Amino acid sequence: MNDRYDAGYGGDPYELVGYDEYGRPVYRQVPSSQLPQQQGYDPYGHEGQHSQGYGYDPYTTGGQQQPPVYDPYDTGQQPSTPAYDTGRQAPVGYDAYGTGAIPAQGGFPTAAPYDPYGQTSTSGQQPRVEQPRVAEQTAYIPQQAGPAEDETDGRGAPEASERSQREYHTEQFAFVEEPDGDSEDVIDWLNFTENRTERREEAKRRARSRLVALTVVLALLAVGGVGYLWYAGKLPGLSSSSGSKSGTTTASAAQKRDVLVVHLHNTSGGGTSTALLVDNTTTKQGTTVLLPNSLVLTDEDGTTTTLAKSVDDDGSAGTRDALDTVLGTDIQGTWRLDTPYLQNLVDLVGNIEVDTDADVPDPAAKKKGQAPLVNKGKDQTLSGKMAVAYATYRASGEAQNAQLERFGQVMQGVLRKVSSDPTAATTTVQTLAQILDPPLTDKDLGAFLARLSDLAKGGDFKTALLPVQADGTLSAEGSADVVKDVLGGTAKSPDKDAAVSVSVRNAGGTKADTEDARVTLLNGGFTFLDGGTAPSTQATSQVLYSDAADKENAIEVAKTLGLPTSTVKKGKASGNADVTVVLGQDYKPSSS
């Protein structure tokens, strides 16, 4: 590093006095009276020639001898020719390189041997010039201890003090420890082992957390599912009528239901079909309950009758009250639906789709063998006329329940096509221009059909057949699934002894005649008893009674079956029946 001004060279009027806190050199101007004489600089350190002494400047006029200058190649030996000695001077600071002392004011620095480590050479005796000590600013090299004050004895600092100034101290060095390859390998292995163990422990903790979370979720799902099934009354084994399970019965009875009875009147072929439309607003479930015509009811005067006969004789109000008594339910209204209105209703909703179970001939066909009006198959599209024909169709020798189930299919198909909007459904009902039985109104019927339509479209609608015994009564266990679970009531059939019991024995050779007679008698309010099949056939039918008090009942039975009164005779009745009927070949079923 070369400073701008270097005192002692070329008579520069400025000399270095130290460094500031940022390491920059500090100079001062030397008075002209104290400037030393110029001495030539020999970059190669050659001694003077032709009797010139040490420090000879060939370019200086007059051959004036100059004091020796700084020589970087000086070995510390004194030249053979003595040089001019200016005397020893007291230092006041360090130069820019930290190798020599800065002379006091008025003196010329004595060149010190070059030391690359910042120490002056001690191999040779340096001349001294005694000067009074001047308090000047002392410069310091960063991170290096400054020079200590010399203890003088009048001639200058002793050699021991000078050497102590040049000694290094511990704080001047920074020690670097050499890395040990083996220790690094050991540290790496320990880190690897520690990280691997931590990863295993973390994996175990995550697995335990996931297992706990999965267990909690499954437990919540199980509790929620059981709670829903309990609320809906669908827990297995809790729907029976035993006293130990009254809790489920109570829950089912507490559910809110809207019930409407529908009577389909066949205006062309005769007969009726009855169903209950149930909207369970608690469980959001819709149901069509089909009621067989043989269901035994009790009239207003306490006499027994059947559902079919009650519809014809007692009308809507009487039949509704009788059904409430038998089923233990609460019916809000009656919808009398004649076949022409059913046809118009299907046409208004835009036809229906039904899975038909039989080929239905056209009732208006004049010749046999014509193509059926309704074909058997799945997803059959039925118009209004086709829907009426299918809902009222009953094949020869077929039970009445088969026709009743077809009616239920048509009703569910209609509900799927009716609008779910109460206003639109009410408009459809009003378009029928049908006079409804009070207290049912167009608005009430429209809103009720809209709710059922929403359930039917969502798949929350089903059809159930009310199980009825052969004598038309209900069994507590057999009808529990429908009466208790669907209707929320309790079955209560009239006393069997209240109706006239009729035993029917088939002697006509046609097995279907027995079933037809059973339905006809039940619809007429009689109690049916199966008398079996006669060993031989006979041409004419007979109606027998054993007690004279039952003669009128026997005549009524003959009229109900379509037999002439001449067939009524006093004879031996079979079993515990009040009247015995022997069907001959002259018996004509009511369906033919």
VEXDREN-2710 file (C-alpha; in Angstrom, 1 decimal):
% VEXDREN-2710
k/r/px/py/pz
1/MET/0.0/0.0/0.0
2/ASN/1.4/3.3/-1.1
3/ASP/0.3/6.4/0.8
4/ARG/-0.1/9.7/-0.9
5/TYR/2.5/11.3/1.3
6/ASP/5.4/9.4/2.8
7/ALA/7.5/11.4/5.1
8/GLY/11.3/11.1/4.7
9/TYR/11.4/10.8/0.9
10/GLY/12.3/13.7/-1.4
11/GLY/11.9/16.4/1.2
12/ASP/8.1/16.2/1.2
13/PRO/6.8/19.0/3.4
14/TYR/4.2/16.6/4.9
15/GLU/4.9/13.7/7.3
16/LEU/2.8/10.9/8.6
17/VAL/1.7/11.1/12.2
18/GLY/-0.7/8.2/12.5
19/TYR/-4.1/6.8/11.4
20/ASP/-7.6/7.7/12.3
21/GLU/-10.3/5.4/13.6
22/TYR/-11.1/4.3/10.0
23/GLY/-7.5/3.3/9.2
24/ARG/-6.8/6.3/7.0
25/PRO/-3.3/8.0/7.3
26/VAL/-3.0/11.3/9.1
27/TYR/-0.4/13.8/8.0
28/ARG/1.0/17.1/9.1
29/GLN/3.0/19.9/7.4
30/VAL/6.6/20.1/8.4
31/PRO/8.1/23.6/8.8
32/SER/10.6/24.4/6.1
33/SER/13.3/25.0/8.7
34/GLN/13.1/21.4/9.8
35/LEU/13.1/19.7/6.4
36/PRO/15.9/17.2/5.9
37/GLN/18.3/17.3/3.0
38/GLN/17.3/15.3/0.0
39/GLN/18.9/11.9/-0.4
40/GLY/18.8/9.9/-3.6
41/TYR/16.8/6.7/-3.6
42/ASP/18.5/3.6/-4.9
43/PRO/16.0/1.0/-5.7
44/TYR/18.7/-1.7/-6.0
45/GLY/20.5/-0.8/-2.7
46/HIS/23.9/-0.2/-4.4
47/GLU/26.6/1.6/-2.5
48/GLY/28.2/4.7/-3.8
49/GLN/30.9/4.5/-6.4
50/HIS/34.1/6.6/-7.0
51/SER/34.6/7.4/-3.4
52/GLN/30.9/8.3/-2.9
53/GLY/29.7/6.9/0.4
54/TYR/26.6/5.0/1.3
55/GLY/23.5/6.7/0.0
56/TYR/25.3/8.4/-2.9
57/ASP/22.9/10.1/-5.3
58/PRO/24.4/10.3/-8.8
59/TYR/21.8/12.9/-9.7
60/THR/22.6/15.3/-6.9
61/THR/25.0/18.1/-7.8
62/GLY/27.9/18.7/-5.6
63/GLY/28.3/15.2/-4.4
64/GLN/26.8/16.0/-1.0
65/GLN/26.5/13.0/1.2
66/GLN/22.9/12.1/2.3
67/PRO/21.9/9.9/5.1
68/PRO/21.0/6.3/4.3
69/VAL/17.5/5.6/3.0
70/TYR/15.1/2.7/3.3
71/ASP/16.4/-0.4/1.5
72/PRO/14.1/-3.4/1.1
73/TYR/17.1/-5.7/0.4
74/ASP/19.2/-4.5/3.3
75/THR/20.6/-7.5/5.2
76/GLY/21.3/-5.6/8.3
77/GLN/25.2/-5.4/7.8
78/GLN/27.0/-2.2/8.0
79/PRO/28.5/-1.0/4.7
80/SER/32.3/-0.9/4.4
81/THR/32.2/2.8/3.9
82/PRO/30.7/4.5/6.9
83/ALA/27.5/6.4/6.2
84/TYR/26.5/9.6/7.6
85/ASP/24.9/9.2/10.9
86/THR/22.2/11.7/11.7
87/GLY/21.8/10.3/15.2
88/ARG/19.2/8.4/16.9
89/GLN/15.7/9.9/17.1
90/ALA/12.9/9.1/19.4
91/PRO/9.9/7.6/17.7
92/VAL/6.4/9.1/18.2
93/GLY/4.4/6.5/16.4
94/TYR/4.3/3.7/13.7
95/ASP/4.4/4.3/10.0
96/ALA/1.8/3.1/7.5
97/TYR/3.1/-0.5/7.5
98/GLY/3.6/-0.8/11.3
99/THR/7.4/-1.5/10.8
100/GLY/9.1/1.6/12.1
101/ALA/8.7/4.6/14.3
102/ILE/7.7/8.0/13.2
103/PRO/10.4/10.6/14.3
104/ALA/9.7/13.6/16.4
105/GLN/9.4/17.0/15.0
106/GLY/12.6/18.3/13.5
107/GLY/14.3/14.9/13.1
108/PHE/14.8/12.6/10.2
109/PRO/13.7/9.0/10.4
110/THR/16.2/6.3/10.6
111/ALA/15.4/3.6/8.1
112/ALA/14.6/0.3/9.7
113/PRO/15.3/-3.0/8.1
114/TYR/12.3/-4.5/6.2
115/ASP/10.3/-7.0/8.2
116/PRO/7.4/-8.6/6.3
117/TYR/5.8/-9.5/9.7
118/GLY/5.7/-6.0/11.0
119/GLN/8.8/-6.2/13.3
120/THR/12.0/-4.3/13.0
121/SER/15.2/-6.1/12.8
122/THR/17.3/-6.5/15.9
123/SER/20.3/-8.0/14.3
124/GLY/22.3/-4.8/14.0
125/GLN/22.8/-1.7/16.0
126/GLN/20.7/1.2/14.9
127/PRO/21.9/4.7/15.3
128/ARG/19.9/6.8/17.6
129/VAL/19.4/10.5/17.8
130/GLU/18.2/11.7/21.2
131/GLN/15.3/14.0/20.9
132/PRO/12.9/15.2/23.4
133/ARG/9.6/13.1/23.5
134/VAL/6.7/14.9/22.0
135/ALA/3.1/14.0/22.8
136/GLU/1.7/13.0/19.4
137/GLN/-1.3/10.9/18.3
138/THR/-0.3/7.3/18.1
139/ALA/-1.6/5.2/15.2
140/TYR/-2.8/1.6/15.7
141/ILE/-3.2/-1.3/13.3
142/PRO/-6.7/-2.9/13.7
143/GLN/-6.8/-5.9/16.0
144/GLN/-3.3/-5.3/17.1
145/ALA/-2.1/-4.0/20.4
146/GLY/-0.6/-0.6/20.3
147/PRO/3.0/0.2/21.3
148/ALA/3.6/0.6/25.0
149/GLU/5.3/3.7/26.3
150/ASP/9.1/3.3/26.4
151/GLU/10.8/3.8/29.6
152/THR/13.7/6.1/28.9
153/ASP/16.8/6.7/30.9
154/GLY/18.0/9.8/29.2
155/ARG/19.5/8.0/26.3
156/GLY/16.4/6.3/25.0
157/ALA/14.5/3.1/25.7
158/PRO/16.6/0.1/26.6
159/GLU/16.8/-2.9/24.2
160/ALA/14.6/-5.1/26.4
161/SER/11.7/-2.5/26.3
162/GLU/12.1/-2.3/22.6
163/ARG/12.0/-6.0/22.2
164/SER/8.8/-6.3/24.4
165/GLN/7.1/-3.8/22.1
166/ARG/7.8/-6.1/19.1
167/GLU/6.6/-9.3/20.8
168/TYR/3.2/-10.8/19.8
169/HIS/0.4/-11.4/22.2
170/THR/-2.2/-14.1/22.3
171/GLU/-5.1/-11.7/21.5
172/GLN/-3.4/-10.8/18.2
173/PHE/-3.9/-14.3/16.8
174/ALA/-7.0/-16.3/15.7
175/PHE/-6.6/-20.0/16.0
176/VAL/-8.4/-22.4/13.6
177/GLU/-8.9/-26.0/14.6
178/GLU/-8.4/-28.5/11.9
179/PRO/-11.5/-30.6/11.2
180/ASP/-11.2/-34.2/12.0
181/GLY/-12.6/-36.5/9.3
182/ASP/-13.4/-39.3/11.7
183/SER/-15.3/-37.0/14.1
184/GLU/-17.4/-35.7/11.2
185/ASP/-18.3/-39.3/10.1
186/VAL/-19.3/-40.1/13.7
187/ILE/-21.5/-36.9/13.9
188/ASP/-23.1/-37.8/10.6
189/TRP/-23.9/-41.3/11.7
190/LEU/-25.4/-40.1/15.0
191/ASN/-27.5/-37.6/13.1
192/PHE/-28.7/-40.3/10.7
193/THR/-29.6/-42.6/13.5
194/GLU/-31.4/-40.0/15.4
195/ASN/-33.4/-38.8/12.4
196/ARG/-34.3/-42.4/11.5
197/THR/-35.6/-43.0/15.0
198/GLU/-37.5/-39.8/15.0
199/ARG/-39.2/-40.7/11.7
200/ARG/-40.3/-44.0/13.0
201/GLU/-41.7/-42.5/16.1
202/GLU/-43.5/-39.9/14.1
203/ALA/-45.0/-42.5/11.8
204/LYS/-46.2/-44.4/14.8
205/ARG/-47.8/-41.3/16.2
206/ARG/-49.6/-40.6/12.9
207/ALA/-50.9/-44.1/12.7
208/ARG/-52.3/-44.0/16.2
209/SER/-53.9/-40.7/15.5
210/ARG/-55.6/-42.0/12.3
211/LEU/-56.8/-45.1/14.1
212/VAL/-58.3/-43.1/16.8
213/ALA/-60.0/-40.7/14.3
214/LEU/-61.4/-43.7/12.3
215/THR/-62.8/-45.3/15.5
216/VAL/-64.5/-42.1/16.5
217/VAL/-66.1/-41.6/13.0
218/LEU/-67.3/-45.2/12.9
219/ALA/-68.8/-44.9/16.4
220/LEU/-70.6/-41.7/15.4
221/LEU/-72.0/-43.3/12.3
222/ALA/-73.2/-46.3/14.2
223/VAL/-74.9/-44.1/16.9
224/GLY/-76.5/-41.9/14.2
225/GLY/-77.8/-44.9/12.2
226/VAL/-79.3/-46.6/15.3
227/GLY/-80.8/-43.3/16.4
228/TYR/-82.4/-42.8/13.0
229/LEU/-83.8/-46.4/12.9
230/TRP/-85.2/-45.9/16.4
231/TYR/-86.8/-42.6/15.4
232/ALA/-88.3/-44.1/12.3
233/GLY/-89.4/-47.2/14.1
234/LYS/-87.4/-49.5/11.7
235/LEU/-85.3/-51.3/14.2
236/PRO/-85.5/-55.1/13.6
237/GLY/-87.7/-56.9/16.2
238/LEU/-89.2/-53.7/17.6
239/SER/-92.3/-53.7/15.4
240/SER/-94.1/-56.6/17.0
241/SER/-97.2/-56.1/19.2
242/SER/-95.8/-57.7/22.3
243/GLY/-96.1/-55.7/25.5
244/SER/-92.3/-55.7/26.1
245/LYS/-91.9/-53.5/23.0
246/SER/-94.5/-50.9/23.7
247/GLY/-91.8/-48.2/23.4
248/THR/-91.6/-48.7/19.6
249/THR/-95.4/-48.8/19.3
250/THR/-95.7/-45.6/21.2
251/ALA/-93.1/-44.0/18.9
252/SER/-95.0/-45.2/15.8
253/ALA/-98.3/-43.9/17.2
254/ALA/-96.8/-40.5/18.0
255/GLN/-95.9/-40.0/14.3
256/LYS/-98.0/-37.5/12.4
257/ARG/-99.9/-38.9/9.4
258/ASP/-102.4/-37.5/6.9
259/VAL/-104.7/-40.2/5.6
260/LEU/-107.2/-40.0/2.7
261/VAL/-109.5/-42.9/1.6
262/VAL/-110.0/-43.3/-2.2
263/HIS/-113.0/-45.3/-3.6
264/LEU/-112.7/-46.2/-7.3
265/HIS/-116.2/-46.8/-8.7
266/ASN/-116.4/-48.8/-11.9
267/THR/-119.3/-47.1/-13.7
268/SER/-119.3/-49.5/-16.6
269/GLY/-118.6/-52.9/-15.1
270/GLY/-119.8/-52.3/-11.5
271/GLY/-117.9/-52.8/-8.3
272/THR/-115.6/-50.7/-6.2
273/SER/-112.0/-50.7/-5.1
274/THR/-110.7/-48.9/-2.0
275/ALA/-107.3/-47.7/-0.9
276/LEU/-105.8/-45.5/1.7
277/LEU/-103.3/-42.8/0.8
278/VAL/-101.0/-42.2/3.8
279/ASP/-98.5/-39.3/4.1
280/ASN/-96.3/-39.8/7.1
281/THR/-95.0/-36.3/7.7
282/THR/-92.7/-37.5/10.5
283/THR/-90.7/-40.1/8.6
284/LYS/-91.3/-38.6/5.2
285/GLN/-92.8/-41.8/3.8
286/GLY/-95.8/-42.2/1.5
287/THR/-97.8/-45.4/1.3
288/THR/-100.9/-46.7/-0.6
289/VAL/-102.7/-49.2/1.6
290/LEU/-105.0/-51.5/-0.4
291/LEU/-108.2/-52.6/1.4
292/PRO/-109.9/-55.8/0.2
293/ASN/-113.6/-55.6/-0.3
294/SER/-114.1/-58.6/2.1
295/LEU/-112.9/-56.6/5.1
296/VAL/-115.6/-56.9/7.8
297/LEU/-116.9/-53.6/9.2
298/THR/-119.5/-52.5/11.6
299/ASP/-122.5/-50.4/10.6
300/GLU/-123.8/-47.4/12.5
301/ASP/-126.5/-49.6/14.0
302/GLY/-123.9/-52.1/15.1
303/THR/-124.5/-54.8/12.5
304/THR/-121.6/-56.3/10.6
305/THR/-121.0/-55.7/6.9
306/THR/-118.2/-55.7/4.4
307/LEU/-116.2/-52.9/2.9
308/ALA/-117.8/-53.3/-0.5
309/LYS/-121.3/-53.3/0.9
310/SER/-120.6/-50.4/3.2
311/VAL/-119.4/-48.2/0.3
312/ASP/-122.7/-48.9/-1.6
313/ASP/-125.1/-48.7/1.3
314/ASP/-123.5/-46.3/3.9
315/GLY/-121.8/-43.9/1.6
316/SER/-118.6/-42.1/2.1
317/ALA/-119.1/-40.8/5.7
318/GLY/-120.4/-44.1/7.1
319/THR/-117.6/-46.1/5.5
320/ARG/-114.9/-43.7/6.7
321/ASP/-116.2/-44.0/10.3
322/ALA/-116.3/-47.7/10.1
323/LEU/-112.7/-47.9/8.8
324/ASP/-111.6/-45.7/11.6
325/THR/-113.2/-48.1/14.1
326/VAL/-111.7/-51.2/12.6
327/LEU/-108.2/-49.9/11.8
328/GLY/-107.9/-47.5/14.8
329/THR/-106.8/-44.6/12.5
330/ASP/-108.0/-41.1/11.7
331/ILE/-109.0/-40.6/8.1
332/GLN/-109.3/-36.9/7.2
333/GLY/-111.3/-37.2/4.0
334/THR/-112.8/-39.3/1.2
335/TRP/-112.1/-39.0/-2.5
336/ARG/-114.6/-40.7/-4.7
337/LEU/-112.9/-41.4/-8.0
338/ASP/-115.2/-42.7/-10.7
339/THR/-113.5/-44.4/-13.7
340/PRO/-114.3/-41.4/-16.1
341/TYR/-112.5/-39.1/-13.7
342/LEU/-109.5/-41.5/-13.4
343/GLN/-109.3/-41.5/-17.2
344/ASN/-109.3/-37.7/-17.4
345/LEU/-106.7/-37.5/-14.6
346/VAL/-104.3/-39.8/-16.4
347/ASP/-104.7/-37.8/-19.6
348/LEU/-104.1/-34.5/-17.8
349/VAL/-100.8/-35.6/-16.2
350/GLY/-99.6/-36.9/-19.6
351/ASN/-100.0/-40.7/-19.4
352/ILE/-98.3/-43.0/-16.8
353/GLU/-95.7/-45.8/-16.9
354/VAL/-96.6/-49.1/-15.2
355/ASP/-95.1/-52.6/-15.0
356/THR/-98.2/-54.5/-16.1
357/ASP/-98.6/-58.2/-15.1
358/ALA/-101.3/-59.2/-17.6
359/ASP/-102.7/-58.6/-21.1
360/VAL/-105.9/-56.6/-20.8
361/PRO/-108.4/-56.9/-23.5
362/ASP/-110.3/-53.8/-24.7
363/PRO/-113.7/-53.7/-22.9
364/ALA/-115.2/-52.1/-26.0
365/ALA/-114.1/-54.9/-28.3
366/LYS/-117.0/-56.6/-30.1
367/LYS/-115.0/-59.6/-31.3
368/LYS/-112.8/-62.0/-29.4
369/GLY/-109.2/-62.5/-30.4
370/GLN/-108.5/-58.8/-31.0
371/ALA/-105.2/-57.3/-29.9
372/PRO/-105.2/-56.5/-26.2
373/LEU/-105.6/-52.9/-25.1
374/VAL/-102.8/-53.2/-22.5
375/ASN/-99.8/-55.5/-23.1
376/LYS/-98.0/-57.3/-20.4
377/GLY/-94.5/-56.0/-19.7
378/LYS/-92.3/-53.5/-17.9
379/ASP/-92.6/-49.7/-18.3
380/GLN/-95.7/-49.8/-20.3
381/THR/-97.1/-46.4/-21.1
382/LEU/-100.8/-46.2/-20.4
383/SER/-103.2/-43.6/-21.5
384/GLY/-106.3/-42.7/-19.6
385/LYS/-108.4/-45.4/-21.2
386/MET/-105.7/-48.0/-20.8
387/ALA/-105.2/-47.1/-17.2
388/VAL/-108.9/-47.5/-16.3
389/ALA/-109.0/-50.9/-18.1
390/TYR/-105.9/-52.1/-16.3
391/ALA/-107.0/-50.8/-12.8
392/THR/-110.4/-52.6/-13.1
393/TYR/-109.3/-55.8/-14.8
394/ARG/-109.9/-59.1/-13.1
395/ALA/-109.3/-62.3/-15.0
396/SER/-111.7/-65.2/-14.8
397/GLY/-111.1/-67.1/-11.6
398/GLU/-108.7/-64.5/-10.3
399/ALA/-108.8/-63.3/-6.7
400/GLN/-110.0/-59.8/-6.1
401/ASN/-106.7/-58.9/-4.5
402/ALA/-105.0/-59.2/-8.0
403/GLN/-107.3/-56.5/-9.4
404/LEU/-106.8/-54.4/-6.2
405/GLU/-103.0/-54.5/-6.7
406/ARG/-103.4/-53.3/-10.3
407/PHE/-105.4/-50.4/-9.0
408/GLY/-102.6/-49.6/-6.6
409/GLN/-100.1/-49.6/-9.5
410/VAL/-102.2/-47.1/-11.4
411/MET/-102.5/-44.8/-8.4
412/GLN/-98.7/-44.8/-7.8
413/GLY/-98.1/-44.1/-11.5
414/VAL/-100.5/-41.1/-11.3
415/LEU/-98.8/-39.7/-8.2
416/ARG/-95.4/-39.8/-10.0
417/LYS/-96.8/-37.7/-12.8
418/VAL/-98.7/-35.1/-10.7
419/SER/-96.9/-31.8/-10.1
420/SER/-95.1/-31.4/-6.8
421/ASP/-96.2/-27.8/-6.7
422/PRO/-99.3/-27.4/-4.6
423/THR/-100.7/-24.7/-6.8
424/ALA/-100.2/-26.7/-10.0
425/ALA/-101.6/-29.8/-8.4
426/THR/-104.7/-27.9/-7.3
427/THR/-105.2/-26.6/-10.8
428/THR/-105.1/-30.2/-12.1
429/VAL/-107.8/-31.2/-9.5
430/GLN/-109.9/-28.2/-10.4
431/THR/-109.6/-29.1/-14.1
432/LEU/-111.3/-32.4/-13.4
433/ALA/-114.5/-30.5/-12.4
434/GLN/-115.3/-33.1/-9.8
435/ILE/-117.6/-32.5/-6.9
436/LEU/-115.8/-33.7/-3.8
437/ASP/-117.3/-35.0/-0.6
438/PRO/-117.1/-32.6/2.3
439/PRO/-115.0/-31.7/4.1
440/LEU/-112.4/-32.3/1.3
441/THR/-111.8/-29.3/-0.9
442/ASP/-109.9/-28.8/-4.2
443/LYS/-107.1/-27.0/-2.4
444/ASP/-106.7/-29.7/0.3
445/LEU/-106.7/-32.5/-2.3
446/GLY/-104.2/-30.6/-4.5
447/ALA/-101.8/-30.0/-1.6
448/PHE/-102.1/-33.6/-0.4
449/LEU/-101.4/-35.0/-3.9
450/ALA/-98.4/-32.7/-4.3
451/ARG/-96.8/-33.9/-1.1
452/LEU/-97.3/-37.5/-2.1
453/SER/-96.0/-36.8/-5.6
454/ASP/-92.8/-35.4/-4.1
455/LEU/-92.3/-38.6/-2.1
456/ALA/-93.2/-40.9/-5.1
457/LYS/-90.6/-39.1/-7.3
458/GLY/-88.0/-39.4/-4.6
459/GLY/-88.5/-43.1/-4.1
460/ASP/-90.1/-42.7/-0.7
461/PHE/-93.4/-44.3/-1.6
462/LYS/-94.6/-47.9/-1.4
463/THR/-97.8/-49.9/-1.8
464/ALA/-99.0/-52.4/0.9
465/LEU/-101.9/-54.8/0.9
466/LEU/-103.9/-55.1/4.1
467/PRO/-103.9/-58.8/5.1
468/VAL/-107.4/-60.1/5.7
469/GLN/-108.4/-63.5/6.9
470/ALA/-110.8/-65.8/5.1
471/ASP/-113.7/-64.6/7.2
472/GLY/-112.9/-61.0/6.5
473/THR/-111.4/-60.2/9.9
474/LEU/-108.0/-58.9/10.8
475/SER/-105.5/-60.8/12.9
476/ALA/-103.4/-58.8/15.3
477/GLU/-100.1/-60.4/14.3
478/GLY/-100.8/-60.6/10.5
479/SER/-101.9/-57.0/10.1
480/ALA/-99.4/-55.4/12.6
481/ASP/-97.0/-54.4/9.8
482/VAL/-99.6/-52.3/8.1
483/VAL/-102.1/-51.3/10.8
484/LYS/-99.5/-50.3/13.4
485/ASP/-96.4/-49.3/11.4
486/VAL/-98.1/-47.7/8.5
487/LEU/-101.4/-46.4/9.9
488/GLY/-100.3/-46.1/13.5
489/GLY/-103.5/-47.8/14.7
490/THR/-104.8/-51.0/16.3
491/ALA/-106.8/-53.7/14.5
492/LYS/-110.2/-54.2/16.0
493/SER/-112.5/-56.5/13.9
494/PRO/-116.1/-57.0/14.8
495/ASP/-117.3/-60.1/16.7
496/LYS/-117.6/-63.1/14.3
497/ASP/-120.9/-64.1/15.9
498/ALA/-122.4/-60.8/14.9
499/ALA/-122.5/-61.9/11.2
500/VAL/-124.3/-64.8/9.6
501/SER/-121.9/-67.6/8.9
502/VAL/-122.2/-69.3/5.5
503/SER/-120.4/-72.6/4.6
504/VAL/-119.7/-73.1/0.8
505/ARG/-119.1/-76.5/-0.7
506/ASN/-118.2/-76.7/-4.4
507/ALA/-120.1/-79.4/-6.4
508/GLY/-120.0/-77.6/-9.8
509/GLY/-116.6/-78.9/-10.8
510/THR/-115.0/-75.4/-11.1
511/LYS/-112.6/-74.5/-8.4
512/ALA/-112.7/-70.8/-9.1
513/ASP/-116.4/-70.7/-8.1
514/THR/-115.6/-71.2/-4.5
515/GLU/-113.4/-68.1/-4.4
516/ASP/-115.9/-66.1/-6.3
517/ALA/-118.7/-67.1/-3.9
518/ARG/-116.4/-66.2/-0.9
519/VAL/-115.8/-62.7/-2.2
520/THR/-119.5/-62.2/-3.0
521/LEU/-120.6/-63.4/0.4
522/LEU/-118.0/-61.3/2.2
523/ASN/-119.0/-58.3/0.3
524/GLY/-122.6/-59.0/1.2
525/GLY/-121.7/-58.9/4.9
526/PHE/-121.7/-62.6/5.6
527/THR/-119.0/-64.7/7.3
528/PHE/-117.5/-67.2/4.9
529/LEU/-116.6/-70.8/5.9
530/ASP/-114.9/-73.1/3.4
531/GLY/-116.9/-76.4/3.1
532/GLY/-114.5/-78.0/0.7
533/THR/-115.3/-79.9/-2.6
534/ALA/-118.1/-82.4/-3.0
535/PRO/-117.2/-85.9/-4.1
536/SER/-119.5/-85.6/-7.1
537/THR/-121.0/-82.8/-9.2
538/GLN/-124.6/-81.8/-9.4
539/ALA/-126.5/-79.7/-11.8
540/THR/-128.3/-77.3/-9.5
541/SER/-127.2/-75.3/-6.5
542/GLN/-128.8/-75.5/-3.0
543/VAL/-129.1/-73.2/-0.1
544/LEU/-129.8/-75.1/3.2
545/TYR/-130.6/-73.9/6.7
546/SER/-131.3/-76.0/9.8
547/ASP/-133.0/-73.5/12.0
548/ALA/-136.3/-71.8/11.0
549/ALA/-134.9/-68.6/12.4
550/ASP/-132.2/-68.7/9.7
551/LYS/-134.7/-69.0/6.7
552/GLU/-134.6/-65.3/6.0
553/ASN/-130.8/-65.3/6.2
554/ALA/-130.8/-68.3/3.7
555/ILE/-133.0/-66.3/1.3
556/GLU/-130.6/-63.3/1.6
557/VAL/-127.7/-65.6/0.9
558/ALA/-129.3/-67.0/-2.3
559/LYS/-130.0/-63.4/-3.6
560/THR/-126.4/-62.4/-2.8
561/LEU/-125.0/-65.3/-4.9
562/GLY/-127.4/-64.7/-7.7
563/LEU/-129.4/-67.9/-7.1
564/PRO/-133.2/-68.2/-7.3
565/THR/-135.1/-68.4/-4.1
566/SER/-136.3/-71.8/-5.1
567/THR/-132.9/-73.2/-4.2
568/VAL/-133.5/-72.3/-0.5
569/LYS/-134.5/-75.4/1.5
570/LYS/-134.5/-76.6/5.0
571/GLY/-131.9/-79.2/5.6
572/LYS/-128.8/-80.0/7.6
573/ALA/-126.2/-77.2/7.8
574/SER/-122.6/-78.3/8.0
575/GLY/-120.5/-77.5/11.0
576/ASN/-121.2/-74.4/12.9
577/ALA/-122.5/-72.5/9.9
578/ASP/-125.9/-70.9/10.0
579/VAL/-126.4/-71.5/6.2
580/THR/-124.9/-74.0/3.9
581/VAL/-124.5/-73.4/0.2
582/VAL/-123.8/-76.2/-2.3
583/LEU/-122.6/-74.8/-5.6
584/GLY/-123.9/-76.6/-8.7
585/GLN/-123.2/-76.3/-12.4
586/ASP/-125.9/-73.7/-12.7
587/TYR/-123.9/-71.2/-10.6
588/LYS/-122.6/-68.2/-12.5
589/PRO/-119.7/-66.3/-11.0
590/SER/-120.2/-62.6/-10.5
591/SER/-117.2/-61.7/-12.6
592/SER/-118.5/-63.4/-15.7
END
